[in-house]
Amino acid sequence: MPQPGTIWGMTYLEKLKQVQEQNNSWLCVGLDPVMERLRVDFRKWDEPILPYNRAIIDATADLVCAYKPNLGFYLQWGAAGVIALERTIAYIPRHIPIVLDCKTGDIGHTQAAWGNGLFDEWQVDAITVNPFVGADAVLPMIGQRPDKAVYILARTSNASAVHFQGELRQEQGLSAEVLRQSQGWVTAGHKGYVVGATYPEELAIARRLAPEANFLIPGIGMQGGDLATAVQHGPDAVAGPLISASRSILYASGGQDFAEAARQAAIKLRDEINALRQQPAH
């Protein structure tokens, strides 16, 4: 029997493709609440996070292809933050994929516990995974879960990524090895990859090394990533990428119009993506 909220017989990519077509969108909104950026009246509440997230979701649910809450922004409030995250996940409409950005990556039995909690209990659709320990970080998560996915860190969007991840433009280093070797891991669920838009030349290399993988592309918005390259090299054969933005949408306004401002920022970015999708491939 599927868990509550599971769509019978639908894989992760099928669910993603369905909402991308329904909302005409490759936009993924990161739900990353920062107390200092919330409106003053929200900060006076005992539980400000959930009402804020609900307002953002209500304003953007017809504009996105996924939501991506980052676990760290909730853990900073301890148990109250975890409860707010759990309730945020439950509030998101079930036809919209939820990617929990937690970058977990441990040995097999620990990863199995992560999978039980995040996939089976919280019912998220995908999580981000750090593959440093190898296949043990991935197989217990999606080996037997065809309706779930992991996004494996391949090339992160931060400036110091090159120090450990290597020179992907030359197909050398850790990023290249992650993309190459993980292709051979047999899973029921989908293996996607995190590839930052702040390294635009490397997106094409990543796509060549992982031609069938869905990409989660951070770095658009406040980090100044290359949107055109993300659109050009992001799509796989089944679905479009998840082009992620957080701060530029969540905090488009600090006033009472914050939800409407978030909606307008989401419309603007979605429409920019769609305009680039209509341009001929280079």
C-alpha positions in Angstrom: 0.0 0.0 0.0 1.3 3.5 -0.8 1.8 6.0 2.0 -0.8 8.8 2.5 -0.4 11.4 -0.2 1.3 9.0 -2.7 -0.1 9.0 -6.2 -0.7 5.4 -7.4 1.9 4.2 -9.9 3.5 7.6 -10.5 7.3 7.9 -10.4 9.0 11.0 -9.1 9.8 12.3 -12.6 6.2 11.7 -13.7 4.9 13.7 -10.8 7.4 16.5 -11.5 6.6 16.6 -15.2 2.9 16.8 -14.5 3.1 19.9 -12.3 5.7 21.5 -14.6 3.1 21.2 -17.4 0.2 22.2 -15.2 1.9 25.4 -13.9 4.1 25.9 -17.0 7.0 26.3 -14.7 10.5 25.1 -13.9 10.7 27.4 -10.8 11.4 25.8 -7.4 10.9 28.1 -4.4 13.2 27.6 -1.4 11.3 27.9 1.9 14.1 29.2 4.0 12.8 31.5 6.8 15.2 33.9 8.4 13.9 35.6 11.5 15.5 38.9 10.8 13.9 39.1 7.4 10.3 38.3 8.5 8.0 41.2 9.0 8.0 42.7 12.5 4.5 41.7 13.3 5.3 38.0 12.4 8.3 38.1 14.8 6.0 39.0 17.7 4.2 35.7 17.3 5.0 32.6 19.3 5.1 30.5 16.1 6.0 32.9 13.2 7.4 30.4 10.7 4.3 28.4 9.7 2.0 31.3 9.0 4.7 33.0 6.9 5.3 29.8 4.9 1.6 29.3 4.4 1.2 32.8 3.0 4.1 32.2 0.6 2.7 28.9 -0.5 -0.8 30.3 -1.0 0.7 33.1 -3.1 2.9 30.9 -5.4 1.4 27.4 -5.6 0.2 27.9 -9.1 3.6 29.2 -10.2 6.1 26.6 -9.1 7.1 23.1 -9.9 8.5 22.3 -6.5 9.2 23.7 -3.0 12.5 23.2 -1.3 12.7 23.8 2.5 16.2 23.7 3.9 16.4 21.8 7.1 19.0 24.1 8.7 16.7 27.1 8.7 14.3 25.1 10.9 16.8 23.4 13.2 17.9 26.8 14.4 14.6 27.1 16.4 15.0 23.6 17.9 11.8 21.5 18.4 9.5 24.5 17.5 11.3 24.8 14.1 11.0 21.1 13.4 7.3 21.2 14.1 6.9 24.2 11.8 8.8 22.3 9.1 6.6 19.2 9.5 3.5 21.3 9.3 4.8 23.3 6.3 5.4 20.0 4.5 1.9 18.9 5.3 0.4 22.2 4.0 2.0 22.0 0.6 -0.5 20.7 -2.0 0.3 17.0 -2.6 0.6 17.4 -6.4 3.6 19.7 -5.9 7.0 17.9 -5.3 8.7 18.7 -2.0 12.5 18.6 -2.0 14.0 18.6 1.5 17.4 20.2 1.3 19.3 18.4 4.1 22.4 17.2 2.4 22.5 14.0 4.4 25.2 11.5 3.6 26.1 8.7 6.0 26.6 4.9 5.9 23.8 2.5 5.0 21.8 1.9 8.2 21.9 5.6 9.1 20.7 6.6 5.6 17.9 4.0 5.9 16.7 5.8 9.1 16.8 9.1 7.2 14.7 7.6 4.5 12.2 6.1 6.9 11.7 9.5 8.5 11.8 11.9 5.6 10.2 9.7 2.9 7.8 7.5 4.8 6.9 9.7 7.8 7.1 13.2 6.4 6.2 12.2 2.8 8.8 14.5 1.1 9.4 13.5 -2.5 13.1 14.1 -2.7 16.1 15.1 -0.6 19.6 16.4 -1.3 22.4 13.9 -0.5 26.2 14.3 0.0 27.8 11.3 -1.8 31.2 11.5 0.0 30.7 8.0 1.6 29.8 6.6 -1.8 26.7 4.5 -2.9 25.8 3.9 0.8 24.5 7.4 0.9 22.0 6.8 -2.0 21.0 3.1 -2.2 19.1 2.9 1.2 17.2 6.0 0.3 15.8 5.2 -3.2 16.8 1.6 -3.8 13.2 0.4 -3.2 11.3 3.7 -3.6 10.3 4.3 -7.2 8.2 7.4 -6.3 11.1 9.2 -4.6 14.4 10.9 -5.7 17.7 12.1 -4.3 19.6 15.1 -5.7 23.3 14.2 -5.3 25.7 17.0 -4.7 27.8 17.2 -7.9 28.7 20.9 -8.2 27.5 23.2 -5.5 27.0 26.9 -6.1 29.3 28.4 -3.4 32.6 30.1 -4.3 34.8 27.6 -2.5 33.3 24.6 -4.2 36.3 24.4 -6.5 38.7 23.7 -3.6 37.5 20.1 -3.1 35.2 19.5 -6.1 37.8 19.9 -8.7 37.8 21.2 -12.3 34.7 19.9 -13.9 35.4 21.9 -17.1 38.3 19.5 -17.6 36.1 16.5 -16.4 38.5 16.1 -13.5 38.1 15.9 -9.7 35.4 14.9 -7.3 32.5 16.4 -9.2 33.4 14.5 -12.3 33.8 11.3 -10.4 30.5 11.7 -8.6 28.7 12.1 -12.0 30.5 9.2 -13.6 30.4 6.6 -10.9 26.9 7.2 -9.6 25.5 6.5 -13.1 26.1 2.8 -12.3 24.2 2.7 -9.1 20.9 0.8 -9.7 18.0 2.3 -7.9 14.2 2.2 -8.2 13.9 5.9 -7.4 15.5 8.7 -9.4 19.1 9.9 -9.1 19.2 13.7 -9.8 22.1 16.1 -9.2 22.7 19.5 -7.7 24.6 21.6 -10.2 25.0 25.3 -9.4 24.1 28.0 -12.0 27.1 30.0 -10.7 29.4 27.6 -12.7 27.6 27.9 -16.1 30.3 26.3 -18.2 30.1 23.2 -16.1 26.4 22.7 -16.5 27.0 21.5 -20.0 29.7 19.1 -18.8 27.4 17.8 -16.1 24.6 17.2 -18.6 26.9 15.3 -20.9 28.1 13.1 -18.0 24.5 12.5 -16.7 22.2 12.8 -19.7 19.1 11.2 -18.1 19.3 12.9 -14.7 17.1 15.7 -13.4 19.0 18.7 -12.2 18.4 20.9 -9.2 20.0 24.2 -10.1 20.6 26.6 -7.2 22.4 30.0 -7.5 19.8 31.9 -9.4 18.7 35.2 -7.8 20.9 36.6 -5.0 23.9 34.5 -6.0 23.8 35.8 -9.6 23.9 32.5 -11.4 23.5 32.2 -15.2 19.8 31.7 -15.9 20.2 31.2 -19.7 22.7 28.4 -19.2 20.5 26.7 -16.6 17.6 26.7 -19.1 19.7 25.5 -22.0 21.4 22.6 -20.2 19.0 21.9 -17.4 16.3 19.7 -19.1 16.6 16.0 -19.3 14.6 13.7 -21.6 11.6 13.6 -19.3 11.3 16.8 -17.3 12.7 20.3 -16.9 15.1 21.2 -14.1 14.3 22.6 -10.8 15.6 26.2 -11.0 15.7 27.3 -7.4 15.3 30.7 -5.9 14.7 31.6 -2.3 15.7 35.0 -0.9 14.8 36.9 -4.0 11.2 35.7 -3.8 10.6 35.2 0.0 11.9 38.7 0.8 10.9 40.7 -2.3 9.1 43.0 0.3 9.5 43.5 4.0 6.1 45.1 4.3 2.5 44.0 4.6 2.5 43.2 0.9 5.2 40.5 1.3 3.0 37.7 -0.1 1.9 39.6 -3.2 5.5 40.8 -3.7 6.7 37.2 -3.5 4.0 36.3 -6.1 5.1 39.0 -8.5 8.8 38.0 -8.1 7.9 34.4 -8.8 5.9 35.4 -11.9 8.8 37.5 -13.1 11.4 34.7 -12.7 9.1 32.0 -14.1 8.3 34.2 -17.1 12.1 34.9 -17.6 12.7 31.1 -17.6 9.9 30.5 -20.0 11.0 33.2 -22.4 14.5 31.5 -22.5 12.8 28.1 -23.1 11.3 29.5 -26.3 14.7 30.5 -27.7 16.3 28.1 -30.1 19.1 25.9 -28.7 22.6 27.0 -29.5 
